[in-house]
Amino acid sequence: MAKNKKSKKIRTALKKRHQTRQRTGDLTREFQQHGFEDESPENRERVSGKGDLTRHRTVVGVAADVDDTGLQVRLNVDGSDTIAGRVLRVHGLESIVLAKNGNEYRCAIRGLLRNMDTGQRNVVATGDRVTIRPEPVTDSADRQQGLIVRIEPRYGVISRASRGQQHVIVTNVDQIVIVASLAEPALKPNLIDRFLITAERVGCHSIVCLNKSDLIDPAELQPLAGIYGQLGYHTLFSSATTGQGIEELRTLLRYKQSVIVGQSGVGKSSLLNAIDPQLKLATAHVSKDNQKGKHTTTGASLIAIQSGGFVVDTPGIRQFQLWDVIAEEVAGFYREIRPFINKCKYPDCTHVHETKCGVKHAVADGLIDLRRYDSYCQIREADESTR
């Protein structure tokens, strides 16, 4: 909770579907039995007040700072019987939380917290720092049960758009490791660029890991790796089969909060098994028919590694629609395009069809890689089409 802020009564919005029924379906029967009432219904219910027709509720807490939780208020909780913890993984409305006392708890979510209108698919995400209230019961796995009563402010939130809502993949991470395979499945540079844009937006350190280097001559893709390296992104070739790059990757993950992302079949779980053999994460071969990976990882999981730190293994992502990035902002998240934006004649230049465009001149002069510029145009066009 932020300092110098006192708890007070605050009106907060709730999700529409959790409200009481606003309209009855038996008006005809009521009229036949009782006729019309003399008293106007408006005198008994205020739409903007605290009655059944409003979607707001007065709660006690502190107005939330701007972050990616989507919460308008931090609810007050009695700290005498609560424990701080971190969400390891989420299963629907239940979450597995590792508490500071070292115990794991299977937790439900406080009803008021769950019903707040956050604009997100789920109010709790893997990596969240939460406050829980333990329950005196255990589940079938001998885990104690509890209740998540508060979510702490987030940083380093990796999320994507899903049906108009924010799908939070993981929270509170320092760096994002983008794993792409050189073969089986084929490399998708545009997907790498989308992850890099998200990392730039939230301020995470980015690592580009080109995996399965044993299946192809890395020299063929050295120009692509060189481009990312010149832009300041740490780039490495790796192979879980030969061990190439494993020690370097283990060093990069040490004492950090990291998330491993990439499409299905690129070898994310295999790399983590090579880094820490005790993890024994499930893996599968790429389909020979369509060269697509299989979803062996079904949900994001926060995992402690022996070398120190935490990593989040995520399910494969074939499409990654940017969240909270409009078309006009895309150019600013490309490190090589950003310096040339002010050299355009028009302040609203799209850098696509204008003639007197500083970005297009930089592309023509070889100062911006043509593939990266094409990637920018594709992402901007896709973003505009989804409006």
N, C-alpha and C positions, 0 to 999 in steps of 0.2 A: 504494500500500500504506500502511496506517495506520501512524503513528509509534508508537514504544514497544511494538511488537508483534514478537515473534520467531517465526521459522518453526519449525514443529514438525510431527510426524506427526499427521494428523487423519483420522478415519473419515468418509467421505462417501458418500451414497447414490447409486446409479446407476439408470438407467431399467431397468424390468423386461425390456423386449423385447431389451435388449442382453446379457442374461445367457446363460450356457451352458444347454443343455437340461437341465432339472431332472428329467425323468422319461423313461425309455426305453420304447419301444413293443414290445420283443421279449423280454419276461419269459418268455413261454411257451416260446420256443425255447431260451432259456438254461436253463430248468428241465429240459427234455427232454434237453439235452446234458450238463449238469453236476449237476442236482439242486440242492437248497438247500445253501448254504454253512453251515458250523458257526459262522462268525464273524458276529456281528450287524452289519448295515450301519451302525448308529448309532455303533459304535466306530470307524468309519473316516471319518465325516463329521460335523462339528459344524454344525448349522443356524445357530447364532449366531456362528460363527467366521469363518475366512477361506477356507472351501472353496468348492466350486462352487455350493452352495445359497444362499449369502448374496448380497444385492444391495448390498453395501458394499465399499469399497476404501480402503486406507490410502494417503493422498497427503501430500506435503510442501508446506506453505503456511501461510497466516495465516487464522485464522477470520474470515469475512466479516462486515462490519457490516450492519445491517439496511437493505436497499434493495430495489429492484425487479428485481435481476438474478436472484434465486432461487438464487444460488450460496451454498453453505455455506462455501466456502473459496476464497481467492485463491491460485491455483497459483503456486509459485515458478518463475521463468524466469531463464535466464542472459542478462543484459542486454548482453553483449558483441556479439552479432550480431542484436539486435532493434531495431525502430523503432516509435515511437508513431504512431498514425494514427486516423482516424475513418471509420466505415462510411458510404459514400454510398448504397448500396442492397444488398439481399439477393436472391439468386436461388437458392432452394432451400438446398442445403448450401454454396453459394459466395457470397462477398461481394466487392463492389468497395470497396476501402479507399483513402482519400487519406492518404498518409503525410506526415510533417512535412517530408520532403525534397522535397515537391511532386510526387512520382510516384504514379501509381495502380497498385494491385496487385490482381490477382484471387486471392482467398484462400480456401483451404479452412479447416476448423475442426479444431483439435487433437482427436484421437479422445476422449481422456479428458474434455476440456471439453464435447464434443458429447454424451457419454453420461451426464453428470451429471443427476440428477433435479432439475430446476428447476420443474416444473409448467407450463412454457411451451411453446408450439408450436415455437419456435425459440430457441435459446440466444442468438443474435446478432440484433440489430435495427438498423434504420436510425438513425444518430445515435450509435451506441455509440462510446465511446473505447476503443481496443483496442491491444494490443501484438502486433506481427506479426514473423515471422521470414522474410525474403525468400529466394526460391529463385532459382537461376541460370538460369531459363528464362523465356520469354515466351509469351503466348497469341496467337491469331490477330489481335487488335487491337493487337499490340505492347505489351501491358501485361505488366509483370513479375508473376510469380506468387509467392505467399507462403503462410504458415500463421498463422492467428490462434491465439496461445498463451495470451492472457489478456484478460479483459474487465474494464475499470476500473469503479469504483462509478458508479451512475447518479443523475441527478436529473431532474425534469420529465418523467416517463414517462407517455405517453398510451397507454392500453391499454383493451381491452374483453374481455368474456367470450365465449368461443367453444367450445361443446361441453364446458363445464366446465373449460377451460384458459384461461390468460391469453394473449391475443393482443396482444403489444406492437406498437403501430403505429410509434412513434418514441420516442427517448430524448434526454435532455439538451437540452430546449428551454426557453426563457424565457417564451414566450407562445404562445397558441393563437388563431388567427384563424378564427372560425366563419363560413363563408360560407353564406348562405341566399338563395335567389332569390325575388324578389317575384312572379314569374310564370314559368311554363315551366321547371322544374316548380313546383308550388304550394308556398307557404311551409309549413314544418313547425316551428312554435314548440316543440313537445315535443322534437324532436330537438336544437334549440338548447339547451334546458334540460338535456338529458342531457350534452352537451358541457360546459356550464357547471359541472355537478356534478363532472365528472371534473377540470376545471381547478381547482376549489376544493379537491378532495381532494389533488391533487399540488402545489398552490401556484403554479400558472402564472397569469400575467396574461392576461386574456381580452379579445378584441376581437370584437364582433358586426358583421359586414359584410353589409348587406342589398343584394344585387347585382341587376342588371338593372332599375335604377330608370327606364330609358327605356321600359319596357313597361307601366308603371302609374303613376298619380299617387301619389307618395310620401306626400302628405298623408293618404291613406286609411289608411296604416299608421304614421303619426306617433305615435299613442297607444302602439302596441306598442314602437316605438323609444324613446319617452319613458320607458316602464317600465324598460327595461334601463339607460337613461342615469341614471335616478334611483337605481338600485341600485349605481352606480359602474362599470358596464361601459362601455367606450368603444364607442360605436355610430356607424356611418356608413352613408350611402347611396352606392352606387357603380354604375358602368356602364363596361364595357370598350369599349362602342360609342361613347358620348359623351365618355368621359374623366372623368366625374364621380367624385370621391373618389379618383382614382388617385394624385395627388400626396400627398394626406393618408396614404394607405395606404403609399406608398413611404417616407414619413418615419417611420411607425410601425415599419416593418420594418428600418430602417437600424441597423446594428451590433447586431442582436439575433439570437438563435437562435429561429426561429419555425416553426410548423407550420400548414399550411392544411388545414382539414377541412370536410366538408359532404357532402351527398348527391350522387349523379351528376347532371350536367347543370346545376349551379348556376353554373358559370363559374369554377372555381378556376384552371384552367390559363390561361384567357383573361385573367384578372386579372394573373397573373404575367407573361404575355407583354406586357401593357400596361405593367407596372412596369419590365420589362427586356426590350425587343424582341429582344435577342440570344439569349434562351432558346429561342424557336421551339418551344414545347411543342405537342404534338398536341392538337387540339380537334375537337369534333363537335357537330352540332345535336341538339336534343332531339327524340325521336320524336314525330311528329304523331299517332300512333295512341293511345299511352298516356301521353304527356306525361312520359316517363321519360328520364333521360339515359343516354348510352352510356359504357361504361368505356374511355375513351381512355387514362387513366392506370392502368397495370396493377399498379404497385407503388410503395411509398413511396420517394422519391428526395430526397436531400439536395443542394441546389443553392446555389451561391454567386451572389449578385446583385451587379451593378456598384455599386450605391449603398452596399454594405458589409453584411456579415452573411450568414447562411445561412437559407434557407427549405426546408421539406420539403413537396413536393407529394404528396398522398396520393390513393389511389383513392376513388371515390365510396362513401359508406356510407349505405345505406337504413335499416338498423336498427343501433342502438348499445346493446348490453346492457352495463350498468355492471359493472365488475370491482372486487371487494374493497369493495363497498358493500352493507351489509345494510339491510333495510327500516327498521330503527330509526334508522339514521344519515342517511337521506335528508333529513329536515327540517332537520338541522343544516347542510346544504350549500346551503340556500336563504337568502340573505342577509336577506330581509325576514321570513322565518318564525322565524329563529333567536332574535331578541329576545323572542318571545312564548312560547317553549317552557316557561320557568320559571313562567309564569302559569297553567299547567294544574293542575287539582286532583290528577290522578293522575300519578305519576312515569313510568308506562309508557304514557302517553296516545299514541294513534296519530294524533290530530288529524283523524280521519275520522268516527267514529260517536259519540264521547263528547259529553255535553251540557255539562259544565263544563270547556270547553277554551278556553284563552287564545288559541290560534291561530284557532279558528273564530269567536270573538268579534271578533278583529281583522279577519277577513274581512268579517263583518257590519258593522263600523264603517267599512269602506272603507280600512283601513290596509294591507291586503294585497290585491293585485290578484286578482280572481276567476279569471282565466284561469291565472295562475301557481299558484293554489291547486289548481285542477283538474288542472294538470300534475303537481303533487306527488302528488295522490291516484292518478293513473294510473301514475306511476312506482313508487310504493310498492306498489300492487296487482300490477303486473307483476313486481316483484322478489320478492314473496311467492310468486307462482305458479310461479316457477322454482326454488324450494327443493326 
